[in-house]
């Protein structure tokens, strides 16, 4: 998966409609002219992957998404593409934009076929590409008979499937209990909806810039900012200074690596050092020294990782703490985490892996998490600590409220990692890929974020940069 364009928000269906309306009023521009502009820019993207000798079937619904499909068909045919339009005629309701675009289409020589409630089950395409323009982001219920059959027929074809704005059948937040178009590529118009971030949904996404005014985007609120960019991240990363030395670049403490799991904390320590932390100390059991010895720049502090070990650690010399990789879950580490949360209040902390699992088993520890902490759970750890939620929308609302109330940051790791910030902003990182699908990625992330904290980045900045830089680091 990848985002090919940067800097566009993720909005609900209602927000997308409001954004279009505000642009139409403030630019000003007639709605059909905005639609034409959007479809032409969609065409500019499609011509990069579709050759004029290849065949294209466009399946159009009866609303504005269908209107996009009709307009796109006309533009593609004008530029020499072999296009066939399948128009749905299931109900007697058509959007105003659809009616206008249909009148224009009828004046062309484009082949048009009708899909009604009787012939849906007979849909068959031998085209090289099928463009799905059945439903956009406004759908609010599962696709039912006979359109569910049509969607399945589209999915069973051998064509390369492209959805306009959103795969038909997906809701704003998630899939319904029904089929959706399994698009190979989705061309999102101006923004995307949260459902595209679901773990079940894996395909390429391109956000088409249709000239929506940025001041109008801001009117939608700071719901989510996504995705991030090299330029944005470089503006946050610690600035280079030729006069810097290890004493000016912070001292990080990484805690974990119990017997048999020392490799996890070693991965964290190496990443922490390589991201620029001036000094890195690993606090772990003696066995971990076998791993740390290979890296003379990393210091070692023996600790039994139990409740009695905390007093032996001088926390005053550390600028940031990372805890959890390879820590283990038992009575001793429970005591260690519990006392640490009570003892360390003014040092930013990254809480990961087994530290999260311990908290998940002992929910009374959640209120003790210090303000400024960064929690980095993967999906299973997320459910252990915060529970299961009926919908993604409810989960996001809960995590955002919790982050604000506790003044912490929750980085929900996934292909599309989501950072719930203490200031209420929700930031989605769209550059995750299969390079992270290996043991140690989470441990590495802990080290990266801890190292960035030690160099003076705020918890929010460190979390943003860490999740973005992880992909590059793991490559």
C-alpha positions in Angstrom: 0.0 0.0 0.0 1.1 3.5 -0.5 0.0 7.1 -0.6 1.3 8.8 -3.7 0.2 12.3 -2.8 0.8 14.1 0.6 -0.9 16.5 2.8 -4.6 15.6 2.5 -6.9 14.9 5.3 -8.9 11.8 6.1 -12.5 12.8 6.4 -15.9 11.3 7.0 -18.4 11.2 4.2 -20.3 14.2 5.7 -17.1 16.2 6.0 -16.2 15.4 2.3 -19.6 16.7 1.2 -19.2 19.8 3.3 -15.7 20.4 1.8 -17.0 20.1 -1.7 -19.9 22.6 -0.9 -17.5 25.1 0.7 -15.2 24.9 -2.3 -18.1 25.5 -4.7 -19.2 28.5 -2.8 -15.9 30.1 -2.0 -14.0 29.5 -5.3 -16.7 29.9 -6.7 -17.2 27.1 -9.2 -20.4 25.3 -10.4 -20.7 21.8 -9.0 -20.5 20.2 -12.5 -17.4 22.2 -13.3 -15.8 20.9 -10.1 -16.8 17.4 -11.2 -15.3 17.9 -14.7 -12.1 19.1 -13.1 -11.9 16.2 -10.8 -12.5 13.7 -13.6 -9.9 15.2 -15.8 -7.3 14.9 -13.1 -8.4 11.3 -12.5 -7.9 10.7 -16.2 -4.4 12.1 -16.0 -3.6 9.5 -13.4 -5.2 6.7 -15.3 -3.4 7.4 -18.5 -0.2 6.5 -16.7 -1.3 2.9 -16.3 -3.9 2.3 -19.1 -2.8 2.1 -22.7 -5.1 3.3 -25.5 -5.3 -0.2 -27.0 -6.6 -1.7 -23.8 -10.3 -1.9 -23.1 -12.1 -0.3 -20.2 -15.5 -1.0 -18.7 -16.9 1.7 -16.4 -19.7 0.6 -14.1 -21.8 3.7 -13.0 -24.3 4.0 -10.2 -27.1 6.5 -10.1 -25.6 9.1 -7.8 -22.6 11.4 -7.9 -20.1 8.6 -8.0 -21.9 7.4 -11.1 -21.8 10.9 -12.5 -18.0 10.8 -12.0 -17.9 7.6 -14.0 -20.0 9.0 -16.9 -17.8 12.1 -17.1 -14.6 10.0 -17.0 -15.9 7.8 -19.8 -16.5 10.8 -22.0 -13.0 12.2 -21.3 -11.3 8.9 -21.9 -13.2 8.3 -25.2 -12.3 11.7 -26.4 -8.6 10.8 -25.9 -8.9 7.6 -27.9 -9.6 5.0 -25.2 -11.9 2.0 -25.8 -14.6 2.6 -23.2 -17.9 0.8 -22.5 -20.3 2.2 -19.9 -22.5 0.1 -17.8 -25.3 2.2 -16.3 -27.3 1.1 -13.3 -31.0 1.4 -13.5 -32.3 -0.2 -10.3 -34.4 2.7 -8.9 -36.0 5.8 -10.3 -33.7 8.1 -8.3 -30.8 9.8 -10.0 -28.6 12.7 -8.7 -28.7 16.1 -10.5 -25.1 15.7 -11.5 -25.8 12.2 -12.9 -28.6 13.5 -15.1 -26.5 16.3 -16.4 -23.5 14.0 -17.2 -25.8 11.4 -18.7 -27.2 13.9 -21.2 -23.6 14.7 -22.3 -22.7 11.0 -22.6 -25.7 10.3 -24.9 -24.3 12.8 -27.4 -21.2 10.6 -27.9 -20.6 7.3 -29.7 -19.6 5.5 -26.5 -21.1 2.0 -26.1 -23.7 2.0 -23.3 -25.2 -1.0 -21.6 -27.9 -1.0 -18.9 -27.7 -3.0 -15.7 -31.1 -3.5 -14.1 -32.3 -5.7 -11.2 -33.0 -8.6 -13.6 -29.7 -8.8 -15.5 -27.2 -8.0 -12.6 -26.4 -11.7 -12.2 -25.4 -12.0 -15.8 -22.8 -9.2 -15.7 -19.6 -10.3 -17.5 -16.6 -8.3 -18.6 -13.7 -9.3 -20.7 -12.2 -5.8 -20.4 -8.6 -5.2 -19.3 -9.8 -2.7 -16.7 -13.0 -2.3 -14.8 -13.6 1.1 -13.2 -16.0 1.0 -10.2 -18.1 4.1 -10.0 -21.2 2.5 -8.3 -21.1 4.1 -4.9 -18.9 6.7 -3.4 -18.1 7.4 0.3 -21.7 8.3 1.2 -23.0 4.7 1.4 -24.5 4.0 4.9 -25.6 0.3 4.6 -24.5 -3.0 3.2 -25.1 -3.5 -0.6 -28.1 -5.8 -1.0 -29.5 -8.0 -3.7 -29.2 -7.6 -6.6 -26.2 -5.3 -6.4 -24.3 -7.6 -4.1 -24.3 -10.1 -7.0 -23.0 -7.4 -9.4 -20.1 -6.6 -6.9 -19.2 -10.3 -6.7 -19.2 -10.6 -10.5 -16.8 -7.6 -10.7 -14.5 -9.2 -8.1 -14.5 -12.5 -10.0 -13.5 -10.9 -13.3 -9.9 -11.1 -14.5 -9.8 -7.3 -15.0 -7.6 -4.8 -13.1 -10.1 -3.2 -10.7 -10.0 0.6 -10.1 -12.5 2.3 -7.7 -13.3 6.0 -7.9 -13.2 7.7 -4.5 -13.9 4.6 -2.5 -14.5 0.9 -3.3 -18.3 0.4 -3.6 -19.6 -1.4 -0.5 -17.2 0.2 2.1 -18.7 2.6 4.6 -17.1 5.6 6.1 -15.4 3.7 8.9 -15.5 0.1 7.9 -16.9 -2.6 5.7 -20.5 -3.7 6.2 -21.8 -7.2 6.4 -21.8 -7.5 2.7 -19.4 -7.5 -0.3 -17.3 -4.6 -1.5 -15.3 -4.2 -4.6 -11.8 -5.6 -4.1 -10.1 -2.9 -6.0 -6.5 -3.2 -6.9 -6.2 0.6 -6.9 -8.4 3.4 -5.5 -8.3 6.9 -6.7 -9.5 9.0 -3.8 -11.0 12.3 -4.7 -9.4 15.0 -2.6 -9.3 13.0 0.6 -10.0 9.5 2.0 -12.3 8.1 4.6 -11.1 6.1 7.6 -12.4 2.8 6.3 -9.5 2.6 3.9 -7.2 2.4 6.9 -8.8 -0.9 8.1 -6.4 -3.9 8.3 -8.7 -6.0 6.0 -8.2 -3.5 3.2 -5.0 -3.8 1.2 -4.4 -2.1 -2.1 -2.9 1.0 -3.6 -4.3 4.4 -2.8 -3.8 7.6 -4.8 -5.2 10.8 -3.6 -6.3 13.0 -6.5 -5.7 16.7 -6.0 -8.8 18.3 -7.4 -8.0 21.8 -6.2 -10.0 21.9 -3.0 -8.9 25.0 -1.2 -6.8 24.4 1.9 -8.7 27.0 3.9 -11.8 24.9 3.2 -10.0 21.8 4.4 -9.2 23.6 7.6 -12.9 24.3 8.1 -13.4 20.6 8.6 -11.4 20.7 11.8 -8.2 18.9 12.7 -9.8 15.5 12.5 -6.9 13.7 10.9 -3.8 14.8 9.1 -2.4 12.3 6.7 -0.1 11.2 5.3 3.3 12.5 6.3 6.1 13.6 4.0 9.9 13.7 3.9 9.8 17.4 3.9 7.5 17.6 6.9 9.6 15.0 8.9 12.9 16.7 8.1 11.5 19.8 9.6 10.9 18.0 12.9 14.1 15.9 13.1 16.9 17.2 15.3 19.0 19.8 13.4 22.5 19.0 12.6 25.2 20.8 14.5 28.9 20.4 13.7 29.8 21.4 17.3 27.5 18.7 18.9 29.0 16.0 21.1 27.6 13.1 22.9 26.8 15.2 26.0 24.5 17.5 23.9 22.6 14.7 22.2 21.0 13.2 25.3 21.3 10.0 27.2 18.7 7.2 26.7 17.8 4.3 29.0 16.3 1.2 27.5 14.8 -1.4 30.0 14.0 -5.0 29.0 15.6 -8.0 27.6 14.9 -10.7 30.2 16.5 -14.1 30.0 15.9 -15.6 26.5 14.6 -12.3 25.1 17.8 -10.2 25.1 17.7 -9.6 21.4 14.7 -7.4 21.6 16.3 -4.8 23.8 19.5 -5.0 21.8 17.6 -4.0 18.7 16.0 -1.1 20.5 19.5 0.0 21.7 21.1 -0.1 18.3 18.2 1.9 16.7 18.4 4.4 19.5 22.1 5.0 19.0 21.8 5.1 15.2 19.0 7.7 15.3 21.4 10.0 17.1 21.1 9.6 20.9 24.5 10.7 22.3 24.6 8.0 25.0 22.6 4.8 25.2 22.4 2.6 28.3 20.6 -0.8 28.4 19.3 -1.8 31.8 18.8 -5.6 31.7 19.8 -8.9 33.1 23.4 -10.1 32.8 22.7 -12.4 29.9 21.9 -9.4 27.7 25.6 -8.3 27.9 26.3 -11.1 25.4 24.4 -9.1 22.8 25.5 -5.6 23.9 29.2 -6.5 23.8 29.0 -6.4 20.0 28.3 -2.7 20.3 30.9 -0.9 22.3 29.1 2.4 22.1 26.2 1.0 24.1 26.6 1.0 27.8 25.2 -1.7 30.1 23.6 -1.5 33.5 22.8 -4.8 35.2 19.4 -5.0 36.7 17.2 -7.9 37.7 14.1 -6.2 36.3 12.2 -6.6 39.6 10.8 -4.3 42.2 14.0 -4.1 44.1 16.0 -3.0 41.1 14.5 0.5 40.7 16.4 2.0 43.7 19.7 1.1 42.1 19.0 3.2 38.9 20.0 6.8 38.9 17.3 8.2 36.6 18.6 11.8 36.9 21.1 11.4 34.2 18.7 10.1 31.5 16.7 12.3 29.1 14.4 9.5 27.9 13.3 6.0 28.8 12.1 3.1 26.7 10.6 0.1 28.5 9.1 -3.2 27.3 11.0 -5.1 24.6 11.8 -8.6 25.9 10.8 -7.6 29.4 8.8 -10.7 30.1 5.5 -10.9 32.0 5.7 -12.2 35.5 5.4 -11.1 39.1 8.9 -9.6 39.2 8.4 -7.5 36.0 4.9 -6.4 37.2 6.5 -5.0 40.4 9.3 -3.4 38.2 6.8 -1.6 35.9 4.5 -0.6 38.8 7.3 1.0 40.8 8.8 2.6 37.7 5.5 4.3 36.8 5.2 5.7 40.3 8.9 6.8 40.5 9.6 8.4 37.1 7.3 11.3 36.4 9.3 13.9 34.6 11.3 11.9 32.0 9.5 11.1 28.8 8.9 7.4 28.4 8.1 5.0 25.6 6.0 2.1 26.8 6.0 -1.0 24.5 5.7 -4.7 24.2 5.6 -6.6 27.6 5.3 -3.4 29.5 2.0 -2.9 27.7 1.0 -6.5 28.3 1.6 -6.1 32.0 -0.5 -3.0 32.0 -3.2 -4.9 30.0 -3.3 -7.6 32.7 -3.3 -4.9 35.5 -5.7 -2.2 34.4 -5.1 -0.3 37.7 -1.7 0.7 36.3 -3.3 2.8 33.4 -4.0 5.9 35.6 -0.4 5.8 36.8 1.1 6.3 33.3 2.9 9.6 33.4 1.8 12.5 31.3 4.1 12.8 28.2 4.4 9.0 27.8 4.2 7.3 24.4 2.4 4.0 24.2 3.2 1.9 21.1 0.8 -1.1 20.9 0.3 -3.4 18.0 -3.3 -4.5 17.4 -3.3 -7.3 19.9 -1.6 -5.2 22.6 -4.0 -2.4 21.8 -7.0 -4.7 22.6 -5.3 -6.1 25.7 -4.8 -2.7 27.2 -7.9 -0.8 26.0 -10.3 -3.6 25.2 -12.4 -4.4 22.1 -14.7 -1.9 20.5 -17.8 -2.5 18.4 -16.6 -0.2 15.6 -13.4 1.6 14.6 -15.2 4.9 15.0 -15.9 4.2 18.7 -12.3 2.9 19.2 -10.8 6.0 17.7 -13.0 8.3 19.7 -12.1 6.5 22.9 -8.4 6.5 22.3 -8.4 10.1 21.3 -10.3 11.1 24.4 -8.0 9.0 26.6 -4.9 10.5 25.1 -6.2 14.0 25.8 -7.4 13.3 29.3 -4.2 11.7 30.4 -1.9 13.9 28.2 -0.2 10.9 26.7 0.3 9.7 23.1 -1.0 6.4 21.8 0.7 5.1 18.7 -1.4 2.3 17.3 1.0 0.4 15.1 -0.1 -1.1 11.8 0.4 -0.7 8.1 -1.3 2.6 8.6 -0.1 3.5 12.1 -2.4 6.0 13.9 -1.1 8.4 16.5 -3.6 9.7 19.0 -2.0 12.9 20.4 -2.4 14.6 23.7 -3.5 17.8 22.0 -6.4 16.0 20.3 -4.9 15.7 16.8 -5.0 12.3 15.1 -2.1 11.6 12.7 -2.0 8.7 10.3 1.2 7.5 8.7 0.7 5.9 5.3 4.1 4.6 4.5 4.0 1.2 6.2 4.8 -1.8 4.1 5.8 -5.4 4.1 9.4 -4.6 5.2 8.0 -4.2 8.7 6.4 -7.7 8.7 9.3 -9.2 10.7 10.2 -9.7 14.3 11.9 -6.8 15.9 10.1 -3.9 14.1 8.3 -2.8 17.2 11.5 -3.1 19.3 13.3 -0.9 16.7 10.5 1.7 16.8 10.9 1.9 20.6 14.6 2.7 20.2 14.0 5.2 17.5 11.4 7.2 19.5 13.5 7.0 22.7 16.5 8.3 20.8 14.6 11.2 19.4 13.2 12.0 22.8 16.7 12.1 24.3 17.7 14.7 21.7 15.0 17.1 22.8 12.0 16.4 20.5 8.6 16.6 22.1 6.7 13.3 22.6 4.5 14.2 19.7 7.3 15.0 17.4 9.3 12.0 18.5 6.4 9.6 17.9 5.6 11.2 14.5 9.2 11.0 13.3 9.8 7.5 14.7 6.8 5.9 13.0 7.7 7.6 9.7 11.5 6.8 9.9 10.9 3.1 10.9 10.2 2.0 7.3 13.4 3.6 6.0 15.4 2.2 8.9 14.0 -1.4 8.4 14.9 -1.2 4.7 
